[in-house]
């Protein structure tokens, strides 16, 4: 398990964070920390194995004004896609 961010690249402009193996509430806490560093419009992809992330991350986005763009099932984890919302 690696909880280190992967920088955006030309082929995938999203910041990817590997949160596999972390349990609630750690994925949400890490998401909050990373979203705070992003500029409006930038994307964050969180790689999670905790099934509660499917509930917690959309709720976080709703509370913070960010945009939960959905999730995709990958091999062994779920990728949650969040776009940083406009500045308040």
PDB file of N, CA, C and O in Angstrom:
ATOM      1  N   UNK A   1       0.840  -1.171   0.000  1.00  0.00           N
ATOM      2  CA  UNK A   1       0.000   0.000   0.000  1.00  0.00           C
ATOM      3  C   UNK A   1       0.884   1.232   0.000  1.00  0.00           C
ATOM      4  O   UNK A   1       1.851   1.319   0.757  1.00  0.00           O
ATOM      5  N   UNK A   2       0.549   2.170  -0.844  1.00  0.00           N
ATOM      6  CA  UNK A   2       1.266   3.432  -0.927  1.00  0.00           C
ATOM      7  C   UNK A   2       0.262   4.563  -0.888  1.00  0.00           C
ATOM      8  O   UNK A   2      -0.624   4.635  -1.740  1.00  0.00           O
ATOM      9  N   UNK A   3       0.387   5.445   0.083  1.00  0.00           N
ATOM     10  CA  UNK A   3      -0.547   6.562   0.192  1.00  0.00           C
ATOM     11  C   UNK A   3       0.082   7.833  -0.361  1.00  0.00           C
ATOM     12  O   UNK A   3      -0.247   8.934   0.080  1.00  0.00           O
ATOM     13  N   UNK A   4       0.971   7.688  -1.311  1.00  0.00           N
ATOM     14  CA  UNK A   4       1.638   8.839  -1.899  1.00  0.00           C
ATOM     15  C   UNK A   4       0.939   9.264  -3.177  1.00  0.00           C
ATOM     16  O   UNK A   4       0.538   8.425  -3.984  1.00  0.00           O
ATOM     17  N   UNK A   5       0.791  10.587  -3.361  1.00  0.00           N
ATOM     18  CA  UNK A   5       0.154  11.060  -4.587  1.00  0.00           C
ATOM     19  C   UNK A   5       1.026  10.835  -5.804  1.00  0.00           C
ATOM     20  O   UNK A   5       2.254  10.864  -5.721  1.00  0.00           O
ATOM     21  N   UNK A   6       0.383  10.611  -6.925  1.00  0.00           N
ATOM     22  CA  UNK A   6       1.065  10.547  -8.204  1.00  0.00           C
ATOM     23  C   UNK A   6       0.722  11.830  -8.946  1.00  0.00           C
ATOM     24  O   UNK A   6      -0.451  12.152  -9.134  1.00  0.00           O
ATOM     25  N   UNK A   7       1.733  12.551  -9.361  1.00  0.00           N
ATOM     26  CA  UNK A   7       1.512  13.833 -10.019  1.00  0.00           C
ATOM     27  C   UNK A   7       0.746  13.675 -11.315  1.00  0.00           C
ATOM     28  O   UNK A   7       0.849  12.651 -11.990  1.00  0.00           O
ATOM     29  N   UNK A   8      -0.028  14.701 -11.659  1.00  0.00           N
ATOM     30  CA  UNK A   8      -0.738  14.667 -12.933  1.00  0.00           C
ATOM     31  C   UNK A   8       0.246  14.558 -14.094  1.00  0.00           C
ATOM     32  O   UNK A   8       1.380  15.032 -14.013  1.00  0.00           O
ATOM     33  N   UNK A   9      -0.207  13.928 -15.171  1.00  0.00           N
ATOM     34  CA  UNK A   9       0.626  13.807 -16.361  1.00  0.00           C
ATOM     35  C   UNK A   9      -0.170  14.299 -17.563  1.00  0.00           C
ATOM     36  O   UNK A   9      -1.358  14.596 -17.442  1.00  0.00           O
ATOM     37  N   UNK A  10       0.468  14.384 -18.701  1.00  0.00           N
ATOM     38  CA  UNK A  10      -0.206  14.847 -19.912  1.00  0.00           C
ATOM     39  C   UNK A  10      -1.318  13.888 -20.327  1.00  0.00           C
ATOM     40  O   UNK A  10      -2.344  14.319 -20.854  1.00  0.00           O
ATOM     41  N   UNK A  11      -1.120  12.582 -20.090  1.00  0.00           N
ATOM     42  CA  UNK A  11      -2.136  11.612 -20.495  1.00  0.00           C
ATOM     43  C   UNK A  11      -3.257  11.496 -19.470  1.00  0.00           C
ATOM     44  O   UNK A  11      -4.388  11.173 -19.833  1.00  0.00           O
ATOM     45  N   UNK A  12      -2.969  11.751 -18.211  1.00  0.00           N
ATOM     46  CA  UNK A  12      -3.987  11.710 -17.158  1.00  0.00           C
ATOM     47  C   UNK A  12      -3.787  12.933 -16.278  1.00  0.00           C
ATOM     48  O   UNK A  12      -2.956  12.908 -15.370  1.00  0.00           O
ATOM     49  N   UNK A  13      -4.532  13.999 -16.530  1.00  0.00           N
ATOM     50  CA  UNK A  13      -4.311  15.240 -15.793  1.00  0.00           C
ATOM     51  C   UNK A  13      -4.780  15.199 -14.340  1.00  0.00           C
ATOM     52  O   UNK A  13      -4.615  16.184 -13.621  1.00  0.00           O
ATOM     53  N   UNK A  14      -5.356  14.094 -13.893  1.00  0.00           N
ATOM     54  CA  UNK A  14      -5.825  13.993 -12.516  1.00  0.00           C
ATOM     55  C   UNK A  14      -4.685  13.627 -11.570  1.00  0.00           C
ATOM     56  O   UNK A  14      -3.763  12.896 -11.932  1.00  0.00           O
ATOM     57  N   UNK A  15      -4.771  14.148 -10.365  1.00  0.00           N
ATOM     58  CA  UNK A  15      -3.869  13.750  -9.290  1.00  0.00           C
ATOM     59  C   UNK A  15      -4.407  12.441  -8.739  1.00  0.00           C
ATOM     60  O   UNK A  15      -5.547  12.392  -8.278  1.00  0.00           O
ATOM     61  N   UNK A  16      -3.606  11.372  -8.776  1.00  0.00           N
ATOM     62  CA  UNK A  16      -4.047  10.053  -8.307  1.00  0.00           C
ATOM     63  C   UNK A  16      -3.426   9.785  -6.946  1.00  0.00           C
ATOM     64  O   UNK A  16      -2.229   9.986  -6.737  1.00  0.00           O
ATOM     65  N   UNK A  17      -4.275   9.322  -6.019  1.00  0.00           N
ATOM     66  CA  UNK A  17      -3.823   9.004  -4.670  1.00  0.00           C
ATOM     67  C   UNK A  17      -4.161   7.543  -4.388  1.00  0.00           C
ATOM     68  O   UNK A  17      -5.313   7.130  -4.521  1.00  0.00           O
ATOM     69  N   UNK A  18      -3.167   6.772  -4.003  1.00  0.00           N
ATOM     70  CA  UNK A  18      -3.352   5.359  -3.681  1.00  0.00           C
ATOM     71  C   UNK A  18      -3.713   5.244  -2.200  1.00  0.00           C
ATOM     72  O   UNK A  18      -2.859   5.425  -1.332  1.00  0.00           O
ATOM     73  N   UNK A  19      -4.978   4.942  -1.916  1.00  0.00           N
ATOM     74  CA  UNK A  19      -5.462   4.792  -0.541  1.00  0.00           C
ATOM     75  C   UNK A  19      -5.887   3.354  -0.268  1.00  0.00           C
ATOM     76  O   UNK A  19      -6.625   3.085   0.680  1.00  0.00           O
ATOM     77  N   UNK A  20      -5.420   2.440  -1.098  1.00  0.00           N
ATOM     78  CA  UNK A  20      -5.785   1.030  -0.925  1.00  0.00           C
ATOM     79  C   UNK A  20      -5.308   0.527   0.433  1.00  0.00           C
ATOM     80  O   UNK A  20      -4.172   0.763   0.846  1.00  0.00           O
ATOM     81  N   UNK A  21      -6.212  -0.173   1.111  1.00  0.00           N
ATOM     82  CA  UNK A  21      -5.886  -0.733   2.425  1.00  0.00           C
ATOM     83  C   UNK A  21      -6.267   0.177   3.581  1.00  0.00           C
ATOM     84  O   UNK A  21      -6.315  -0.278   4.724  1.00  0.00           O
ATOM     85  N   UNK A  22      -6.538   1.447   3.317  1.00  0.00           N
ATOM     86  CA  UNK A  22      -6.931   2.362   4.398  1.00  0.00           C
ATOM     87  C   UNK A  22      -8.423   2.228   4.660  1.00  0.00           C
ATOM     88  O   UNK A  22      -9.216   2.089   3.729  1.00  0.00           O
ATOM     89  N   UNK A  23      -8.796   2.270   5.922  1.00  0.00           N
ATOM     90  CA  UNK A  23     -10.197   2.148   6.327  1.00  0.00           C
ATOM     91  C   UNK A  23     -10.733   3.500   6.798  1.00  0.00           C
ATOM     92  O   UNK A  23      -9.971   4.399   7.153  1.00  0.00           O
ATOM     93  N   UNK A  24     -12.048   3.621   6.793  1.00  0.00           N
ATOM     94  CA  UNK A  24     -12.759   4.799   7.240  1.00  0.00           C
ATOM     95  C   UNK A  24     -12.259   5.190   8.635  1.00  0.00           C
ATOM     96  O   UNK A  24     -12.161   4.325   9.506  1.00  0.00           O
ATOM     97  N   UNK A  25     -11.950   6.435   8.863  1.00  0.00           N
ATOM     98  CA  UNK A  25     -12.202   7.647   8.085  1.00  0.00           C
ATOM     99  C   UNK A  25     -10.992   8.119   7.275  1.00  0.00           C
ATOM    100  O   UNK A  25     -11.022   9.215   6.716  1.00  0.00           O
ATOM    101  N   UNK A  26      -9.938   7.321   7.203  1.00  0.00           N
ATOM    102  CA  UNK A  26      -8.700   7.789   6.571  1.00  0.00           C
ATOM    103  C   UNK A  26      -8.844   8.192   5.105  1.00  0.00           C
ATOM    104  O   UNK A  26      -8.263   9.209   4.726  1.00  0.00           O
ATOM    105  N   UNK A  27      -9.579   7.466   4.249  1.00  0.00           N
ATOM    106  CA  UNK A  27      -9.710   7.933   2.865  1.00  0.00           C
ATOM    107  C   UNK A  27     -10.324   9.335   2.761  1.00  0.00           C
ATOM    108  O   UNK A  27      -9.883  10.145   1.946  1.00  0.00           O
ATOM    109  N   UNK A  28     -11.332   9.618   3.578  1.00  0.00           N
ATOM    110  CA  UNK A  28     -11.963  10.940   3.545  1.00  0.00           C
ATOM    111  C   UNK A  28     -11.008  12.016   4.054  1.00  0.00           C
ATOM    112  O   UNK A  28     -10.940  13.104   3.483  1.00  0.00           O
ATOM    113  N   UNK A  29     -10.287  11.726   5.100  1.00  0.00           N
ATOM    114  CA  UNK A  29      -9.339  12.711   5.637  1.00  0.00           C
ATOM    115  C   UNK A  29      -8.249  13.035   4.623  1.00  0.00           C
ATOM    116  O   UNK A  29      -7.872  14.195   4.458  1.00  0.00           O
ATOM    117  N   UNK A  30      -7.745  12.011   3.946  1.00  0.00           N
ATOM    118  CA  UNK A  30      -6.726  12.255   2.914  1.00  0.00           C
ATOM    119  C   UNK A  30      -7.311  13.025   1.740  1.00  0.00           C
ATOM    120  O   UNK A  30      -6.656  13.904   1.178  1.00  0.00           O
ATOM    121  N   UNK A  31      -8.557  12.691   1.366  1.00  0.00           N
ATOM    122  CA  UNK A  31      -9.223  13.401   0.266  1.00  0.00           C
ATOM    123  C   UNK A  31      -9.360  14.880   0.612  1.00  0.00           C
ATOM    124  O   UNK A  31      -9.089  15.737  -0.229  1.00  0.00           O
ATOM    125  N   UNK A  32      -9.775  15.190   1.836  1.00  0.00           N
ATOM    126  CA  UNK A  32      -9.909  16.589   2.260  1.00  0.00           C
ATOM    127  C   UNK A  32      -8.582  17.327   2.133  1.00  0.00           C
ATOM    128  O   UNK A  32      -8.529  18.448   1.626  1.00  0.00           O
ATOM    129  N   UNK A  33      -7.530  16.699   2.592  1.00  0.00           N
ATOM    130  CA  UNK A  33      -6.202  17.309   2.559  1.00  0.00           C
ATOM    131  C   UNK A  33      -5.765  17.595   1.116  1.00  0.00           C
ATOM    132  O   UNK A  33      -5.269  18.682   0.819  1.00  0.00           O
ATOM    133  N   UNK A  34      -5.949  16.630   0.233  1.00  0.00           N
ATOM    134  CA  UNK A  34      -5.523  16.796  -1.153  1.00  0.00           C
ATOM    135  C   UNK A  34      -6.409  17.788  -1.901  1.00  0.00           C
ATOM    136  O   UNK A  34      -5.906  18.580  -2.699  1.00  0.00           O
ATOM    137  N   UNK A  35      -7.721  17.759  -1.657  1.00  0.00           N
ATOM    138  CA  UNK A  35      -8.624  18.709  -2.320  1.00  0.00           C
ATOM    139  C   UNK A  35      -8.289  20.144  -1.936  1.00  0.00           C
ATOM    140  O   UNK A  35      -8.413  21.050  -2.759  1.00  0.00           O
ATOM    141  N   UNK A  36      -7.871  20.355  -0.708  1.00  0.00           N
ATOM    142  CA  UNK A  36      -7.525  21.704  -0.250  1.00  0.00           C
ATOM    143  C   UNK A  36      -6.343  22.272  -1.033  1.00  0.00           C
ATOM    144  O   UNK A  36      -6.208  23.490  -1.146  1.00  0.00           O
ATOM    145  N   UNK A  37      -5.497  21.415  -1.570  1.00  0.00           N
ATOM    146  CA  UNK A  37      -4.308  21.854  -2.316  1.00  0.00           C
ATOM    147  C   UNK A  37      -4.578  22.097  -3.789  1.00  0.00           C
ATOM    148  O   UNK A  37      -3.758  22.714  -4.471  1.00  0.00           O
ATOM    149  N   UNK A  38      -5.718  21.622  -4.298  1.00  0.00           N
ATOM    150  CA  UNK A  38      -6.007  21.734  -5.726  1.00  0.00           C
ATOM    151  C   UNK A  38      -6.631  23.075  -6.078  1.00  0.00           C
ATOM    152  O   UNK A  38      -7.279  23.715  -5.251  1.00  0.00           O
ATOM    153  N   UNK A  39      -6.423  23.481  -7.311  1.00  0.00           N
ATOM    154  CA  UNK A  39      -7.069  24.682  -7.850  1.00  0.00           C
ATOM    155  C   UNK A  39      -8.440  24.282  -8.393  1.00  0.00           C
ATOM    156  O   UNK A  39      -8.639  23.130  -8.780  1.00  0.00           O
ATOM    157  N   UNK A  40      -9.391  25.225  -8.427  1.00  0.00           N
ATOM    158  CA  UNK A  40     -10.704  24.907  -8.987  1.00  0.00           C
ATOM    159  C   UNK A  40     -10.584  24.291 -10.382  1.00  0.00           C
ATOM    160  O   UNK A  40      -9.827  24.765 -11.229  1.00  0.00           O
ATOM    161  N   UNK A  41     -11.356  23.217 -10.596  1.00  0.00           N
ATOM    162  CA  UNK A  41     -11.347  22.534 -11.884  1.00  0.00           C
ATOM    163  C   UNK A  41     -10.382  21.365 -11.964  1.00  0.00           C
ATOM    164  O   UNK A  41     -10.543  20.502 -12.828  1.00  0.00           O
ATOM    165  N   UNK A  42      -9.386  21.308 -11.093  1.00  0.00           N
ATOM    166  CA  UNK A  42      -8.454  20.181 -11.117  1.00  0.00           C
ATOM    167  C   UNK A  42      -9.141  18.935 -10.578  1.00  0.00           C
ATOM    168  O   UNK A  42     -10.066  19.017  -9.769  1.00  0.00           O
ATOM    169  N   UNK A  43      -8.666  17.763 -11.046  1.00  0.00           N
ATOM    170  CA  UNK A  43      -9.287  16.492 -10.672  1.00  0.00           C
ATOM    171  C   UNK A  43      -8.415  15.689  -9.728  1.00  0.00           C
ATOM    172  O   UNK A  43      -7.186  15.753  -9.755  1.00  0.00           O
ATOM    173  N   UNK A  44      -9.109  14.928  -8.888  1.00  0.00           N
ATOM    174  CA  UNK A  44      -8.471  14.028  -7.940  1.00  0.00           C
ATOM    175  C   UNK A  44      -9.076  12.648  -8.152  1.00  0.00           C
ATOM    176  O   UNK A  44     -10.296  12.503  -8.227  1.00  0.00           O
ATOM    177  N   UNK A  45      -8.223  11.637  -8.249  1.00  0.00           N
ATOM    178  CA  UNK A  45      -8.689  10.249  -8.348  1.00  0.00           C
ATOM    179  C   UNK A  45      -8.148   9.523  -7.128  1.00  0.00           C
ATOM    180  O   UNK A  45      -6.941   9.492  -6.890  1.00  0.00           O
ATOM    181  N   UNK A  46      -9.060   8.940  -6.361  1.00  0.00           N
ATOM    182  CA  UNK A  46      -8.703   8.239  -5.135  1.00  0.00           C
ATOM    183  C   UNK A  46      -8.894   6.743  -5.345  1.00  0.00           C
ATOM    184  O   UNK A  46     -10.001   6.289  -5.634  1.00  0.00           O
ATOM    185  N   UNK A  47      -7.822   5.982  -5.200  1.00  0.00           N
ATOM    186  CA  UNK A  47      -7.870   4.532  -5.368  1.00  0.00           C
ATOM    187  C   UNK A  47      -8.135   3.908  -4.006  1.00  0.00           C
ATOM    188  O   UNK A  47      -7.263   3.920  -3.138  1.00  0.00           O
ATOM    189  N   UNK A  48      -9.335   3.360  -3.811  1.00  0.00           N
ATOM    190  CA  UNK A  48      -9.767   2.868  -2.500  1.00  0.00           C
ATOM    191  C   UNK A  48     -10.207   1.415  -2.547  1.00  0.00           C
ATOM    192  O   UNK A  48     -10.720   0.934  -3.558  1.00  0.00           O
ATOM    193  N   UNK A  49      -9.996   0.723  -1.429  1.00  0.00           N
ATOM    194  CA  UNK A  49     -10.535  -0.621  -1.256  1.00  0.00           C
ATOM    195  C   UNK A  49     -11.610  -0.644  -0.181  1.00  0.00           C
ATOM    196  O   UNK A  49     -12.326  -1.638  -0.060  1.00  0.00           O
ATOM    197  N   UNK A  50     -11.746   0.417   0.599  1.00  0.00           N
ATOM    198  CA  UNK A  50     -12.753   0.501   1.654  1.00  0.00           C
ATOM    199  C   UNK A  50     -14.129   0.719   1.022  1.00  0.00           C
ATOM    200  O   UNK A  50     -14.333   1.731   0.352  1.00  0.00           O
ATOM    201  N   UNK A  51     -15.084  -0.205   1.218  1.00  0.00           N
ATOM    202  CA  UNK A  51     -16.398  -0.030   0.605  1.00  0.00           C
ATOM    203  C   UNK A  51     -17.146   1.207   1.098  1.00  0.00           C
ATOM    204  O   UNK A  51     -18.024   1.705   0.394  1.00  0.00           O
ATOM    205  N   UNK A  52     -16.825   1.715   2.282  1.00  0.00           N
ATOM    206  CA  UNK A  52     -17.486   2.908   2.808  1.00  0.00           C
ATOM    207  C   UNK A  52     -17.117   4.158   2.015  1.00  0.00           C
ATOM    208  O   UNK A  52     -17.829   5.160   2.084  1.00  0.00           O
ATOM    209  N   UNK A  53     -16.027   4.118   1.270  1.00  0.00           N
ATOM    210  CA  UNK A  53     -15.623   5.271   0.465  1.00  0.00           C
ATOM    211  C   UNK A  53     -16.700   5.619  -0.562  1.00  0.00           C
ATOM    212  O   UNK A  53     -16.836   6.782  -0.941  1.00  0.00           O
ATOM    213  N   UNK A  54     -17.461   4.630  -1.014  1.00  0.00           N
ATOM    214  CA  UNK A  54     -18.520   4.876  -1.999  1.00  0.00           C
ATOM    215  C   UNK A  54     -19.639   5.743  -1.419  1.00  0.00           C
ATOM    216  O   UNK A  54     -20.380   6.373  -2.173  1.00  0.00           O
ATOM    217  N   UNK A  55     -19.768   5.780  -0.119  1.00  0.00           N
ATOM    218  CA  UNK A  55     -20.746   6.637   0.559  1.00  0.00           C
ATOM    219  C   UNK A  55     -20.079   7.922   1.039  1.00  0.00           C
ATOM    220  O   UNK A  55     -20.600   9.021   0.849  1.00  0.00           O
ATOM    221  N   UNK A  56     -18.916   7.760   1.665  1.00  0.00           N
ATOM    222  CA  UNK A  56     -18.240   8.888   2.306  1.00  0.00           C
ATOM    223  C   UNK A  56     -17.712   9.934   1.330  1.00  0.00           C
ATOM    224  O   UNK A  56     -17.834  11.129   1.600  1.00  0.00           O
ATOM    225  N   UNK A  57     -17.133   9.524   0.210  1.00  0.00           N
ATOM    226  CA  UNK A  57     -16.528  10.494  -0.706  1.00  0.00           C
ATOM    227  C   UNK A  57     -17.563  11.353  -1.435  1.00  0.00           C
ATOM    228  O   UNK A  57     -17.337  12.555  -1.577  1.00  0.00           O
ATOM    229  N   UNK A  58     -18.696  10.795  -1.909  1.00  0.00           N
ATOM    230  CA  UNK A  58     -19.716  11.674  -2.480  1.00  0.00           C
ATOM    231  C   UNK A  58     -20.268  12.665  -1.444  1.00  0.00           C
ATOM    232  O   UNK A  58     -20.548  13.819  -1.769  1.00  0.00           O
ATOM    233  N   UNK A  59     -20.422  12.205  -0.196  1.00  0.00           N
ATOM    234  CA  UNK A  59     -20.890  13.104   0.860  1.00  0.00           C
ATOM    235  C   UNK A  59     -19.888  14.211   1.134  1.00  0.00           C
ATOM    236  O   UNK A  59     -20.273  15.362   1.343  1.00  0.00           O
ATOM    237  N   UNK A  60     -18.611  13.874   1.135  1.00  0.00           N
ATOM    238  CA  UNK A  60     -17.571  14.889   1.329  1.00  0.00           C
ATOM    239  C   UNK A  60     -17.653  15.945   0.232  1.00  0.00           C
ATOM    240  O   UNK A  60     -17.620  17.142   0.519  1.00  0.00           O
ATOM    241  N   UNK A  61     -17.757  15.514  -1.005  1.00  0.00           N
ATOM    242  CA  UNK A  61     -17.823  16.453  -2.126  1.00  0.00           C
ATOM    243  C   UNK A  61     -19.046  17.359  -2.000  1.00  0.00           C
ATOM    244  O   UNK A  61     -18.962  18.557  -2.271  1.00  0.00           O
ATOM    245  N   UNK A  62     -20.163  16.802  -1.598  1.00  0.00           N
ATOM    246  CA  UNK A  62     -21.384  17.599  -1.427  1.00  0.00           C
ATOM    247  C   UNK A  62     -21.190  18.649  -0.332  1.00  0.00           C
ATOM    248  O   UNK A  62     -21.627  19.790  -0.477  1.00  0.00           O
ATOM    249  N   UNK A  63     -20.539  18.263   0.755  1.00  0.00           N
ATOM    250  CA  UNK A  63     -20.313  19.168   1.879  1.00  0.00           C
ATOM    251  C   UNK A  63     -19.312  20.274   1.551  1.00  0.00           C
ATOM    252  O   UNK A  63     -19.447  21.394   2.044  1.00  0.00           O
ATOM    253  N   UNK A  64     -18.318  19.975   0.731  1.00  0.00           N
ATOM    254  CA  UNK A  64     -17.254  20.941   0.445  1.00  0.00           C
ATOM    255  C   UNK A  64     -17.513  21.782  -0.800  1.00  0.00           C
ATOM    256  O   UNK A  64     -16.786  22.738  -1.068  1.00  0.00           O
ATOM    257  N   UNK A  65     -18.553  21.425  -1.564  1.00  0.00           N
ATOM    258  CA  UNK A  65     -18.829  22.153  -2.799  1.00  0.00           C
ATOM    259  C   UNK A  65     -18.013  21.663  -3.980  1.00  0.00           C
ATOM    260  O   UNK A  65     -17.981  22.310  -5.027  1.00  0.00           O
ATOM    261  N   UNK A  66     -17.351  20.523  -3.817  1.00  0.00           N
ATOM    262  CA  UNK A  66     -16.611  19.921  -4.916  1.00  0.00           C
ATOM    263  C   UNK A  66     -17.558  19.013  -5.696  1.00  0.00           C
ATOM    264  O   UNK A  66     -18.704  18.826  -5.289  1.00  0.00           O
ATOM    265  N   UNK A  67     -17.105  18.455  -6.793  1.00  0.00           N
ATOM    266  CA  UNK A  67     -17.972  17.691  -7.689  1.00  0.00           C
ATOM    267  C   UNK A  67     -17.515  16.236  -7.722  1.00  0.00           C
ATOM    268  O   UNK A  67     -16.417  15.926  -8.182  1.00  0.00           O
ATOM    269  N   UNK A  68     -18.379  15.348  -7.225  1.00  0.00           N
ATOM    270  CA  UNK A  68     -18.099  13.920  -7.299  1.00  0.00           C
ATOM    271  C   UNK A  68     -18.521  13.457  -8.689  1.00  0.00           C
ATOM    272  O   UNK A  68     -19.707  13.472  -9.019  1.00  0.00           O
ATOM    273  N   UNK A  69     -17.552  13.047  -9.501  1.00  0.00           N
ATOM    274  CA  UNK A  69     -17.820  12.689 -10.890  1.00  0.00           C
ATOM    275  C   UNK A  69     -18.094  11.205 -11.086  1.00  0.00           C
ATOM    276  O   UNK A  69     -18.314  10.758 -12.211  1.00  0.00           O
ATOM    277  N   UNK A  70     -18.082  10.447 -10.009  1.00  0.00           N
ATOM    278  CA  UNK A  70     -18.395   9.031 -10.112  1.00  0.00           C
ATOM    279  C   UNK A  70     -17.223   8.150  -9.742  1.00  0.00           C
ATOM    280  O   UNK A  70     -16.187   8.611  -9.264  1.00  0.00           O
ATOM    281  N   UNK A  71     -17.424   6.877  -9.979  1.00  0.00           N
ATOM    282  CA  UNK A  71     -16.389   5.896  -9.636  1.00  0.00           C
ATOM    283  C   UNK A  71     -16.276   4.875 -10.742  1.00  0.00           C
ATOM    284  O   UNK A  71     -17.204   4.678 -11.527  1.00  0.00           O
ATOM    285  N   UNK A  72     -15.133   4.232 -10.793  1.00  0.00           N
ATOM    286  CA  UNK A  72     -14.924   3.161 -11.759  1.00  0.00           C
ATOM    287  C   UNK A  72     -14.262   1.995 -11.038  1.00  0.00           C
ATOM    288  O   UNK A  72     -13.392   2.178 -10.186  1.00  0.00           O
ATOM    289  N   UNK A  73     -14.690   0.813 -11.394  1.00  0.00           N
ATOM    290  CA  UNK A  73     -14.123  -0.394 -10.795  1.00  0.00           C
ATOM    291  C   UNK A  73     -12.853  -0.752 -11.553  1.00  0.00           C
ATOM    292  O   UNK A  73     -12.870  -0.955 -12.767  1.00  0.00           O
ATOM    293  N   UNK A  74     -11.772  -0.825 -10.827  1.00  0.00           N
ATOM    294  CA  UNK A  74     -10.479  -1.207 -11.392  1.00  0.00           C
ATOM    295  C   UNK A  74     -10.142  -2.597 -10.860  1.00  0.00           C
ATOM    296  O   UNK A  74     -10.924  -3.186 -10.113  1.00  0.00           O
ATOM    297  N   UNK A  75      -9.005  -3.108 -11.238  1.00  0.00           N
ATOM    298  CA  UNK A  75      -8.613  -4.433 -10.771  1.00  0.00           C
ATOM    299  C   UNK A  75      -8.153  -4.351  -9.313  1.00  0.00           C
ATOM    300  O   UNK A  75      -7.032  -3.927  -9.032  1.00  0.00           O
ATOM    301  N   UNK A  76      -9.026  -4.757  -8.394  1.00  0.00           N
ATOM    302  CA  UNK A  76      -8.673  -4.799  -6.983  1.00  0.00           C
ATOM    303  C   UNK A  76      -8.974  -3.539  -6.191  1.00  0.00           C
ATOM    304  O   UNK A  76      -8.701  -3.500  -4.991  1.00  0.00           O
ATOM    305  N   UNK A  77      -9.527  -2.509  -6.816  1.00  0.00           N
ATOM    306  CA  UNK A  77      -9.877  -1.295  -6.089  1.00  0.00           C
ATOM    307  C   UNK A  77     -10.921  -0.521  -6.866  1.00  0.00           C
ATOM    308  O   UNK A  77     -11.215  -0.828  -8.021  1.00  0.00           O
ATOM    309  N   UNK A  78     -11.474   0.486  -6.214  1.00  0.00           N
ATOM    310  CA  UNK A  78     -12.425   1.394  -6.852  1.00  0.00           C
ATOM    311  C   UNK A  78     -11.775   2.765  -6.957  1.00  0.00           C
ATOM    312  O   UNK A  78     -11.221   3.266  -5.978  1.00  0.00           O
ATOM    313  N   UNK A  79     -11.838   3.372  -8.130  1.00  0.00           N
ATOM    314  CA  UNK A  79     -11.291   4.714  -8.347  1.00  0.00           C
ATOM    315  C   UNK A  79     -12.444   5.713  -8.247  1.00  0.00           C
ATOM    316  O   UNK A  79     -13.412   5.638  -9.005  1.00  0.00           O
ATOM    317  N   UNK A  80     -12.326   6.645  -7.306  1.00  0.00           N
ATOM    318  CA  UNK A  80     -13.336   7.676  -7.099  1.00  0.00           C
ATOM    319  C   UNK A  80     -12.807   8.970  -7.706  1.00  0.00           C
ATOM    320  O   UNK A  80     -11.675   9.370  -7.436  1.00  0.00           O
ATOM    321  N   UNK A  81     -13.632   9.625  -8.532  1.00  0.00           N
ATOM    322  CA  UNK A  81     -13.225  10.810  -9.278  1.00  0.00           C
ATOM    323  C   UNK A  81     -13.909  12.043  -8.701  1.00  0.00           C
ATOM    324  O   UNK A  81     -15.137  12.114  -8.652  1.00  0.00           O
ATOM    325  N   UNK A  82     -13.108  13.017  -8.262  1.00  0.00           N
ATOM    326  CA  UNK A  82     -13.639  14.251  -7.690  1.00  0.00           C
ATOM    327  C   UNK A  82     -12.966  15.430  -8.381  1.00  0.00           C
ATOM    328  O   UNK A  82     -11.747  15.451  -8.554  1.00  0.00           O
ATOM    329  N   UNK A  83     -13.776  16.411  -8.773  1.00  0.00           N
ATOM    330  CA  UNK A  83     -13.257  17.644  -9.374  1.00  0.00           C
ATOM    331  C   UNK A  83     -13.391  18.763  -8.339  1.00  0.00           C
ATOM    332  O   UNK A  83     -14.444  18.944  -7.726  1.00  0.00           O
ATOM    333  N   UNK A  84     -12.299  19.507  -8.161  1.00  0.00           N
ATOM    334  CA  UNK A  84     -12.320  20.642  -7.222  1.00  0.00           C
ATOM    335  C   UNK A  84     -13.323  21.664  -7.712  1.00  0.00           C
ATOM    336  O   UNK A  84     -13.286  22.083  -8.869  1.00  0.00           O
ATOM    337  N   UNK A  85     -14.225  22.065  -6.820  1.00  0.00           N
ATOM    338  CA  UNK A  85     -15.249  23.032  -7.153  1.00  0.00           C
ATOM    339  C   UNK A  85     -14.708  24.451  -7.195  1.00  0.00           C
ATOM    340  O   UNK A  85     -13.537  24.686  -6.896  1.00  0.00           O
ATOM    341  N   UNK A  86     -15.567  25.398  -7.569  1.00  0.00           N
ATOM    342  CA  UNK A  86     -15.139  26.790  -7.621  1.00  0.00           C
ATOM    343  C   UNK A  86     -14.785  27.314  -6.235  1.00  0.00           C
ATOM    344  O   UNK A  86     -15.308  26.845  -5.224  1.00  0.00           O
ATOM    345  N   UNK A  87     -13.901  28.280  -6.209  1.00  0.00           N
ATOM    346  CA  UNK A  87     -13.520  28.896  -4.929  1.00  0.00           C
ATOM    347  C   UNK A  87     -14.738  29.558  -4.297  1.00  0.00           C
ATOM    348  O   UNK A  87     -15.556  30.147  -5.003  1.00  0.00           O
ATOM    349  N   UNK A  88     -14.869  29.467  -2.973  1.00  0.00           N
ATOM    350  CA  UNK A  88     -16.037  30.075  -2.310  1.00  0.00           C
ATOM    351  C   UNK A  88     -16.041  31.588  -2.387  1.00  0.00           C
ATOM    352  O   UNK A  88     -16.958  32.231  -1.875  1.00  0.00           O
TER     353      UNK A  88
END
